[in-house]
């Protein structure tokens, strides 16, 4: 599997390891008090993704929910034992801007510590739930830096009802001494940034469109393509919760064909982990003294 990041514009596979009922599209209909009673299915999707990575000889970056790591530390160790990189995906998947700074710090510490306990080593990569570090919650980046994280993957320069900042930074930057922030991938179009590299965008767009977008980003924009997925997107299980036609489509549409599309999109591409890519970018990344200097 790949161990270094030598390509100037690689493909990077990232996976947010959580259960379907942690997804924010379902959170308003699934009470948190019921989480313990619901069957955990993440292992199904994790197994399929591990097999895919092994087939394609890819090392991926897995952002694991602390709640899940506490209950299934063996799953975290299984991912790491396969040669992959582990990051923190919060403890309980809260929306960042719905928290106070202190609540965010406590959730982050708890998620980080659950993963460190499972792995027996520190975890220094972070991704917020649903990319909800936005301008009004940039204070979270300062807390991540204070808590010893060295890489963040929570900013998404797109328009979305829950997350994103279309005018926000697109290029990597270093906040303070160590925290390297890697904004998510978008295709630059006149007047907007188009997301395509994960979630419902990837599941619902045709494969030729996805390939064209990725090729443009890598060859014309000279940027890495950061893909992102969840284990539940490769699980045949469909939640019994009815969100209505459009939200059901956004949440579950395209799952049946996702494995094939993902394999074909990733096959033959240069790959590296997010952490390796971050270290390759760190020397040339713009350095910002504080959150007030973040553009957009």
QUIVEN-V524768 format. One record per pair of residues at least 4 apart in sequence whose ideal C-beta (glycine too) atoms are under 7 Angstrom apart, sorted by the first residue. I is the first residue (numbers start at 1). J is the second residue. D is the distance in Angstrom with one decimal. If there is no record, write none. Layout:
BEGIN
i = {I I}
j = {J J}
d = {D D}
END
This chain:
BEGIN
i = {1 1 1 1 2 2 2 2 4 4 5 5 5 5 5 7 8 9 9 9 9 10 10 10 10 10 11 11 11 11 11 11 12 12 12 12 12 12 12 12 12 12 13 13 13 13 13 14 14 14 14 14 14 14 14 15 15 15 15 15 16 16 16 16 16 17 17 17 17 17 17 17 17 17 18 18 18 18 18 18 18 19 19 19 19 19 20 20 20 20 21 21 21 21 22 22 23 24 24 24 25 25 25 25 26 26 26 29 30 30 34 40 41 41 41 42 42 42 42 43 43 44 44 44 45 45 45 45 45 45 46 46 46 46 47 48 48 48 49 49 49 50 50 50 51 52 52 52 52 53 53 56 56 56 58 58 59 59 59 59 60 60 61 61 61 61 61 61 62 62 62 62 62 63 63 63 63 64 64 64 64 64 64 65 65 65 65 66 66 66 66 66 66 66 66 67 67 67 68 69 69 69 69 69 70 73 73 74 75 76 76 76 76 76 77 77 77 78 79 79 80 80 80 85 85 85 85 86 86 86 87 87 87 87 88 88 88 88 88 88 89 90 90 90 90 90 90 91 91 91 91 92 93 94 94 94 94 95 95 95 96 96 96 96 96 96 97 97 97 97 99 99 101 101 101 102 103 104 104 104 105 105 106 107 108 108 108 108 109 109 110 111 112 112 112 113 114 115 115 116 116 116 119 124 124 124 124 125 125 125 125 126 126 126 126 127 127 128 128 128 128 130 130 131 131 131 131 131 131 132 132 132 133 133 133 133 133 133 134 134 134 135 138 138 139 139 140 141 141 141 141 141 141 142 142 143 144 144 144 145 145 145 145 145 149 150 150 150 151 151 151 151 151 152 152 153 153 155 155 155 155 155 156 156 156 156 157 157 157 157 157 157 157 157 157 158 158 158 158 158 159 159 160 165 166 166 167 168 168 169 169 169 169 169 170 171 172 172 172 172 172 173 173 173 173 174 174 174 174 174 174 175 175 175 180 180 180 180 182 182 184 185 185 185 185 185 185 186 186 186 187 187 187 187 187 188 188 189 195 196 196 196 196 196 197 197 197 197 197 198 198 198 198 199 200 200 200 201 202 203 203 203 203 203 204 204 205 205 207 207 207 207 208 209 210 210 210 211 211 212 213 214 214 214 215 216 216 217 217 217 218 224 226 229 231 233 233 234 234 238 242 243 243 243 244 245 246 247 248 249 254 257 258 259 260 261 262 263 272 272 273 274 275 276 277 278 281 288 288 289}
j = {57 58 59 83 58 59 271 272 272 276 10 272 276 277 280 270 222 218 222 223 224 224 270 271 272 277 225 227 266 269 270 271 61 224 225 226 227 271 272 273 274 277 58 60 227 266 271 60 61 63 153 226 227 228 274 49 60 62 229 230 63 89 127 228 230 42 46 62 63 64 65 68 89 231 22 42 65 68 89 93 230 40 41 42 68 232 26 41 232 239 26 30 35 38 65 93 251 95 130 162 243 247 250 251 30 239 241 241 34 241 38 72 232 235 237 46 68 75 231 47 75 48 231 235 49 231 232 233 234 235 50 75 79 231 51 52 234 259 53 231 234 54 79 82 55 56 259 262 263 58 60 263 266 267 266 271 83 84 85 273 84 273 85 87 125 273 274 275 79 84 85 86 87 87 88 89 127 68 69 76 86 89 115 69 89 90 93 70 88 90 91 110 111 114 115 71 91 92 72 73 76 114 115 118 114 77 118 78 79 80 86 115 118 119 81 118 119 82 84 86 84 86 119 125 273 274 275 115 119 123 123 125 126 127 111 112 115 123 125 126 127 94 107 108 111 128 129 107 110 111 114 107 129 98 99 107 129 129 130 132 104 128 132 133 137 140 132 134 136 137 103 104 105 139 143 106 107 108 140 143 109 143 110 111 112 143 144 147 113 147 114 115 116 123 147 117 118 119 123 121 122 123 123 148 149 150 151 149 151 274 275 144 149 152 154 153 154 132 133 140 154 162 163 154 155 156 163 164 184 137 162 163 137 138 140 141 154 155 163 164 165 165 291 294 143 291 144 145 152 175 179 181 291 146 291 147 149 152 179 149 175 176 178 179 179 178 179 180 180 182 274 275 278 179 181 182 274 168 169 181 183 184 163 164 183 184 164 165 166 168 169 170 183 186 193 164 166 186 193 195 164 166 164 296 192 193 296 183 296 173 183 294 295 296 183 286 180 181 182 281 285 181 285 286 288 179 180 282 285 287 288 179 181 288 278 281 282 285 274 278 226 197 217 223 224 225 226 193 194 195 194 196 213 216 217 193 221 194 201 201 202 205 210 213 202 225 226 227 228 202 227 228 229 228 204 250 253 205 210 233 253 254 255 258 253 254 209 210 211 261 264 265 212 213 214 261 265 215 265 216 217 218 225 265 219 220 221 221 223 225 225 277 274 233 235 255 258 258 259 252 248 247 248 251 248 249 250 251 252 253 258 261 262 263 264 265 266 267 276 277 277 278 279 280 281 282 285 293 294 293}
d = {5.1 6.6 4.7 5.5 6.9 5.5 5.1 5.5 6.9 6.5 6.1 3.6 4.1 5.0 4.6 3.8 6.3 4.2 5.3 5.8 5.6 5.3 4.7 5.7 4.9 6.5 4.9 6.7 6.2 4.1 6.7 5.2 7.0 5.5 6.9 4.8 6.7 6.9 6.4 6.9 5.4 5.7 5.7 4.1 5.1 6.6 6.8 6.6 4.6 6.5 6.7 6.1 6.5 4.8 5.7 5.9 5.8 4.9 5.5 7.0 5.0 5.3 6.6 6.4 5.1 6.0 6.5 5.5 6.7 4.3 6.2 6.3 6.7 6.0 4.1 6.8 4.5 6.4 6.6 6.2 6.1 5.9 6.5 5.4 6.8 6.7 6.6 6.9 4.0 5.6 5.5 4.6 6.3 5.7 6.3 4.5 6.9 6.9 5.2 6.5 6.2 6.0 6.9 4.7 5.0 6.4 5.7 4.8 6.2 6.3 6.0 6.9 6.8 5.5 5.6 5.8 6.1 7.0 4.7 6.2 5.9 6.9 7.0 4.8 6.2 2.6 5.7 6.9 4.4 4.6 6.1 6.3 6.7 4.9 6.4 6.4 4.7 6.5 6.3 6.5 6.3 6.3 7.0 5.6 6.3 6.3 6.9 6.8 6.0 4.5 5.4 6.9 5.6 5.9 6.5 4.9 5.6 5.7 6.7 5.1 5.3 6.8 4.5 5.9 6.7 4.9 4.0 6.5 5.1 5.6 6.9 5.6 6.9 4.3 6.6 3.7 4.3 6.3 5.4 5.6 6.1 5.7 6.0 6.8 5.0 6.5 6.0 6.4 6.8 6.7 3.7 5.6 3.1 3.8 6.2 6.9 5.8 5.4 5.9 5.9 5.0 4.3 5.1 4.8 4.8 6.3 3.6 6.2 6.8 6.5 6.5 6.4 4.1 6.2 5.9 6.2 6.7 6.8 5.2 6.5 6.3 5.5 5.8 7.0 4.3 6.8 5.1 6.2 6.2 5.8 6.3 3.2 6.1 6.1 4.8 5.0 5.7 5.2 6.8 5.0 5.4 6.4 5.7 6.8 5.0 6.5 5.1 4.7 4.2 3.6 6.7 6.1 4.3 6.4 5.6 5.9 6.0 6.3 6.7 4.8 6.1 5.1 4.2 5.3 4.5 5.2 5.9 6.2 5.4 4.1 3.9 4.5 6.3 5.6 6.2 6.5 6.3 6.1 5.5 6.0 6.2 5.3 6.2 6.3 6.1 6.8 7.0 5.9 6.0 6.6 6.4 6.7 6.2 5.5 7.0 6.2 6.5 6.0 4.5 6.6 5.7 5.7 6.9 6.5 5.4 4.5 6.7 7.0 4.6 6.6 5.8 5.6 4.7 5.1 6.9 4.5 5.4 5.3 4.9 6.9 3.8 5.7 5.3 5.6 6.9 4.1 4.3 6.7 6.7 6.6 6.8 5.0 5.3 6.7 5.0 6.4 4.1 6.0 6.2 6.8 5.3 5.6 4.2 5.8 6.7 6.3 6.4 6.6 6.3 5.5 6.5 6.6 5.9 6.4 5.6 6.1 4.3 5.7 5.8 6.8 5.7 4.6 6.5 4.1 6.0 5.0 6.3 6.5 5.2 6.7 6.7 6.0 4.5 6.0 4.8 5.3 6.1 6.0 6.6 6.1 4.4 6.8 5.8 4.8 6.9 4.4 6.8 6.1 5.9 4.6 6.9 5.3 5.6 5.8 5.1 4.3 5.9 5.9 5.4 4.8 5.8 4.8 4.3 5.7 6.5 5.9 3.9 6.9 3.9 6.0 5.5 6.3 5.3 6.2 5.4 6.9 6.1 6.5 5.2 4.6 4.4 5.5 5.5 4.6 5.5 6.7 5.3 6.7 5.0 4.7 6.9 4.6 6.1 5.4 4.9 6.8 5.4 6.1 6.7 6.0 5.6 4.8 6.1 6.7 6.9 5.1 4.7 3.6 5.8 5.5 4.2 6.1 4.9 6.1 6.0 6.2 6.2 5.4 4.9 5.1 6.5 6.0 6.0 4.5 6.3 5.6 6.2 4.9 6.7 5.2 5.3 3.5 5.6 6.5 5.6 4.7 6.8 6.1 6.3 6.7 6.0 3.0 6.5 5.5 5.5 5.0 4.8 5.4 6.2 5.1 6.2 6.8 6.3 6.3 6.3 6.9 5.6 6.1 6.3 6.3 6.4 6.2 4.9 6.7 5.7 5.0 6.7 4.9 5.3 5.3 6.0 5.8 6.9 5.4 6.4 5.8 5.7 5.9 5.8 5.8 6.9 3.6 5.1 6.2 6.4 6.4 6.5 6.0 5.6 4.1 6.0 5.7 5.8 6.3 6.3 6.0 6.2 6.0 4.4 5.3 6.9 6.2 6.7 6.6 6.3 6.3 5.3 4.1 6.2 5.7}
END
